[in-house]
Amino acid sequence: MINVLKVSNELRRLGINLNEKRIRIASYINTEQCSDLTLPPNCRGFGRIHHFRRYQGEGWPLDPLPIDPARHALGLPDDDEITAEVFQNAVCNLKCWYCYVDRRLISANPQHSSMLTAEELIDCYLSESLRPPMIDISGGQPDLVPEWVLWFADTIKKRHMDKDIYLWSDDNLTTDFLWRFLNQAEIKRLSSYENYGRVGCFKGFDPNSFSFNTGAPPEYFKNQFSLMRKLIESGFDVYGYVTLTSNKNDRISSLIADFIDKLQSEVHPLFPLRTIPQRILEFTPTQKRTNTEQQKALQIQNEAVNFWQQELNKRFSKDQLETRIYKHKLNI
């Protein structure tokens, strides 16, 4: 099992230079992940263009994230996709077996990363002829170095581009580093940044599936709910993903119901409407390391997602289920 706190602290040490405001950013050049990209890497190898698409496959719910929040914020017409410029930090404190990122791109490996500032990344973005209206701060685990998102937001605003760019960031809901390393004024500045949304991923629907998916102790499962609640209380426009892969297919129906109970009681009564099951697919970096048990988990998720949709239909009205995801207000 991963010692999450120890690994998190060590990777943070390797992943940030506070004095120079630099973050360790992954380079996609000559990596397995690069072979899965639709377009070649850009921004000197530190960026990539990603197409977020609503359709996940037959039997799966449509995924409006971050399409609908981004298009709404920027005043863009409705569509079933949006492109984003993605930057990944090169550190992650989990080892999710289905992760599409090379292991060497999340271990602070200096051969596949460089220490860059938000200013330098924005300069790279502006030098490209194809500039998506959205920037995705991804990883890795961006919240090991929460200053990164704040520095990015500050840089965009300083350059008077905050009305033209939607900022989105990922979080694996494992640490309280956002509140530990940013002060209250900084948190308020980031949460009040108008065109910013963030998504936290629940890595499983019970302690067993969480541990199976991440390699982290099962007791960290419950922390996800309190951290998500704290993000809402801090004023962030926040959404959720949940991965439904598991090595066990017994009691799935009741476990999914219990998970949604916890979302409603420990996060917010409407938060299941802001949470999307994320279909796990195989990518080049995962094909070599996926074992028989994990292959089975890819099938179990298809069973689990049916129970997810049945539960939502029991708990919410047709109008609620059809309402745009960003319109479900989380007032606490």
C-alpha positions in Angstrom: 0.0 0.0 0.0 1.1 3.5 -0.8 2.0 5.7 2.2 0.0 8.6 0.8 1.1 11.3 3.2 4.8 10.4 2.9 4.7 10.1 -0.9 2.7 13.4 -1.2 5.1 15.4 0.8 8.1 14.0 -1.1 6.6 14.6 -4.5 5.6 18.1 -3.5 9.2 18.8 -2.5 10.3 17.7 -6.0 7.4 19.3 -7.8 7.6 22.9 -6.9 10.1 25.7 -6.5 8.3 28.4 -4.4 11.0 31.0 -4.6 11.0 31.0 -8.4 7.3 30.0 -8.8 8.1 27.0 -10.9 6.2 23.7 -11.3 7.6 20.4 -12.6 5.8 20.0 -15.9 5.7 16.7 -17.8 7.0 16.6 -21.4 5.2 14.2 -23.8 8.0 13.8 -26.2 9.2 10.2 -26.7 6.6 8.8 -24.2 4.0 6.1 -24.5 1.3 8.6 -23.8 2.3 10.5 -26.9 1.2 7.6 -29.1 -2.4 8.1 -27.9 -2.6 11.7 -28.8 -4.9 12.8 -31.7 -2.5 15.7 -32.4 1.2 15.9 -31.8 2.4 17.6 -28.6 2.7 21.4 -28.7 4.1 24.1 -26.5 7.6 22.8 -26.8 6.4 19.3 -25.9 4.8 20.4 -22.6 1.3 20.8 -23.9 -1.3 18.8 -25.8 -4.7 19.5 -27.4 -7.5 17.4 -25.9 -11.0 16.9 -27.3 -13.5 16.6 -24.5 -16.5 14.8 -26.0 -19.9 14.2 -24.5 -20.5 10.6 -25.8 -18.8 7.9 -23.7 -20.2 4.8 -25.4 -23.4 2.8 -25.5 -24.9 2.3 -22.0 -23.0 5.1 -20.4 -24.3 8.5 -19.4 -23.3 11.5 -21.5 -20.4 13.4 -20.0 -21.0 17.2 -20.0 -17.7 17.9 -18.2 -16.1 20.3 -18.7 -18.0 21.0 -22.0 -21.1 22.6 -20.5 -19.5 24.7 -17.7 -16.8 26.0 -20.0 -19.1 26.9 -22.9 -21.6 28.5 -20.5 -18.9 30.6 -18.8 -17.4 31.8 -22.1 -20.8 32.4 -23.7 -20.2 29.8 -26.4 -23.0 28.0 -28.2 -24.0 24.5 -27.0 -22.0 21.7 -28.6 -21.0 18.1 -27.8 -17.3 18.8 -27.5 -14.7 21.4 -26.5 -11.0 21.5 -27.1 -8.5 22.3 -24.3 -4.8 23.0 -24.0 -3.6 20.5 -21.4 -0.6 20.8 -19.1 0.3 18.0 -16.8 2.4 18.3 -13.6 4.8 15.5 -13.3 3.9 14.2 -9.8 1.1 12.0 -8.5 0.7 10.3 -5.1 -1.5 7.4 -6.4 -0.8 4.6 -8.8 -4.2 4.0 -10.5 -3.8 0.9 -12.7 -6.0 2.4 -15.4 -4.1 5.8 -15.6 -3.3 6.8 -19.2 -0.1 8.6 -18.1 3.3 6.9 -18.3 4.6 6.1 -14.8 7.7 8.0 -15.6 5.6 11.1 -16.2 4.2 11.2 -12.6 7.4 10.4 -10.6 9.2 13.8 -10.9 11.5 12.2 -13.4 13.8 15.0 -14.6 14.4 13.3 -17.9 10.8 13.7 -18.8 9.9 17.0 -17.1 11.1 20.6 -16.6 10.6 23.3 -14.0 8.5 26.0 -15.6 6.5 29.0 -14.5 2.9 29.8 -15.3 4.2 32.8 -17.3 6.3 30.5 -19.5 3.5 28.1 -20.1 1.1 30.9 -21.1 3.8 32.3 -23.4 4.0 28.8 -25.0 0.2 28.7 -25.3 0.1 32.1 -27.0 2.8 31.2 -29.5 0.6 28.4 -30.9 -1.6 29.1 -33.9 -4.2 26.7 -32.6 -5.3 28.1 -29.2 -8.3 26.3 -27.5 -10.6 28.5 -25.4 -9.9 26.4 -22.4 -6.8 25.4 -20.4 -6.8 22.2 -18.4 -4.5 22.0 -15.4 -4.0 18.3 -15.1 -1.6 15.7 -14.0 -0.3 13.9 -12.2 -2.0 15.5 -9.3 -2.2 19.3 -9.5 -3.3 19.6 -5.9 0.1 18.4 -4.6 1.1 21.9 -5.7 -2.1 24.0 -5.4 -0.1 27.2 -5.9 0.1 26.2 -9.6 -3.6 26.8 -10.4 -3.5 30.1 -8.4 -0.4 31.3 -10.3 -2.1 30.3 -13.6 -5.2 32.2 -12.7 -3.3 35.3 -11.6 -1.2 35.2 -14.8 -4.2 34.9 -17.1 -5.9 37.8 -15.3 -2.8 40.0 -15.3 -2.7 39.6 -19.1 -6.4 40.5 -19.4 -7.4 37.1 -20.8 -9.6 36.0 -18.0 -12.8 36.7 -20.0 -11.5 34.6 -23.0 -10.1 31.5 -21.3 -11.8 29.0 -19.1 -9.5 27.4 -16.5 -10.2 23.8 -15.4 -8.2 21.6 -13.0 -8.3 18.0 -11.8 -8.0 16.7 -8.2 -7.7 13.1 -6.9 -9.2 14.1 -3.5 -6.4 12.7 -1.4 -4.8 15.7 0.4 -5.7 18.9 2.2 -2.7 20.7 0.6 -5.0 23.4 -0.9 -5.8 24.6 2.6 -2.4 23.8 4.1 -0.3 25.7 1.6 -2.6 28.5 0.5 -3.8 31.1 2.9 -7.4 32.2 3.2 -7.0 35.2 1.0 -5.4 33.1 -1.8 -8.1 30.5 -1.6 -10.7 33.2 -1.8 -8.9 34.8 -4.8 -8.9 31.4 -6.6 -12.5 30.4 -5.7 -13.8 33.7 -6.9 -12.0 33.6 -10.2 -14.9 33.8 -12.5 -14.0 31.4 -15.3 -12.7 28.6 -13.2 -14.1 25.1 -12.5 -12.5 22.0 -10.9 -13.3 18.3 -10.8 -12.5 15.8 -8.1 -12.4 12.2 -9.0 -13.8 9.6 -6.6 -11.6 6.6 -7.3 -14.1 3.9 -6.6 -17.5 3.4 -5.0 -16.5 1.7 -1.7 -13.2 1.3 0.3 -12.3 -2.0 -1.6 -12.7 -0.6 -5.1 -10.9 2.6 -4.1 -7.9 0.6 -2.8 -8.0 -1.7 -5.8 -8.0 1.2 -8.2 -5.3 3.4 -6.5 -3.0 1.2 -4.4 -3.8 3.5 -1.5 -5.1 2.3 1.9 -8.9 1.8 1.9 -9.4 4.2 4.8 -8.6 7.1 2.4 -11.9 6.4 0.6 -13.9 8.3 3.2 -11.6 11.4 3.0 -12.8 12.1 -0.5 -16.2 13.1 0.7 -15.0 15.5 3.4 -12.5 17.1 1.0 -15.2 17.6 -1.6 -17.5 19.1 1.0 -14.7 21.5 2.0 -14.2 22.6 -1.6 -17.9 23.5 -1.8 -17.7 25.4 1.5 -14.6 27.3 0.2 -16.8 28.6 -2.7 -15.4 26.6 -5.6 -17.5 25.7 -8.7 -16.8 22.0 -8.3 -17.9 18.8 -10.0 -17.2 15.1 -9.6 -16.1 12.0 -11.5 -16.4 8.5 -10.2 -14.7 5.4 -11.5 -16.8 2.3 -11.2 -14.0 -0.3 -11.8 -13.7 -2.9 -9.1 -12.3 -6.4 -8.6 -15.5 -7.6 -7.1 -19.0 -7.7 -8.6 -21.0 -8.9 -5.5 -23.4 -6.4 -3.9 -22.7 -3.8 -6.5 -26.3 -2.5 -6.5 -26.3 -1.8 -2.7 -22.7 -0.4 -2.8 -23.6 2.1 -5.5 -26.7 3.1 -3.5 -24.5 3.5 -0.4 -22.0 5.6 -2.3 -24.8 7.9 -3.6 -26.1 8.1 0.0 -22.7 9.4 1.1 -22.6 11.9 -1.7 -25.9 13.3 -0.6 -25.4 13.2 3.1 -21.7 14.1 3.4 -21.1 16.4 0.3 -24.5 17.9 -0.8 -28.0 16.5 -1.5 -27.6 17.6 -5.2 -24.0 16.5 -5.7 -24.9 13.2 -7.5 -26.3 15.4 -10.2 -22.9 17.0 -10.5 -21.1 13.7 -10.6 -20.4 11.7 -13.7 -19.3 8.0 -14.0 -16.2 8.1 -16.0 -15.7 5.1 -18.3 -12.3 3.6 -18.1 -10.7 2.6 -21.4 -7.4 1.0 -22.3 -4.5 3.2 -23.5 -1.0 2.4 -24.7 0.6 2.9 -21.2 -1.9 0.6 -19.6 -2.0 -2.2 -22.1 1.4 -3.7 -20.9 0.5 -3.6 -17.2 -3.2 -4.6 -17.2 -3.7 -8.0 -15.6 -6.6 -10.5 -15.7 -8.2 -9.0 -12.6 -8.1 -5.5 -14.0 -9.5 -6.7 -17.3 -12.4 -8.1 -15.4 -12.8 -4.7 -13.7 -13.3 -3.1 -17.1 -16.3 -5.3 -17.6 -17.7 -4.8 -14.0 -17.9 -1.1 -14.6 -20.5 -1.7 -17.3 -22.6 -3.5 -14.8 -22.1 -0.8 -12.1 -23.0 2.1 -14.3 -26.5 0.5 -14.9 -27.1 0.6 -11.1 -25.8 4.2 -11.0 -28.4 5.3 -13.5 -31.2 3.3 -11.8 -30.4 5.0 -8.5 -30.4 8.5 -10.0 -33.8 7.8 -11.6 -35.1 6.8 -8.2 -33.9 9.9 -6.4 -34.3 12.7 -8.8 -37.1 14.0 -11.1 -36.9 13.9 -14.9 -36.5 17.7 -14.9 -33.6 17.5 -12.4 -31.8 14.9 -14.5 -32.2 16.9 -17.7 -31.0 20.2 -16.1 -27.6 21.4 -17.3 -25.0 20.3 -14.8 -23.8 23.7 -13.9 -27.3 24.9 -12.9 -27.4 22.6 -9.9 -26.4 25.1 -7.3 -24.6 23.9 -4.2 -25.5 26.5 -1.6 -24.1 25.7 1.9 
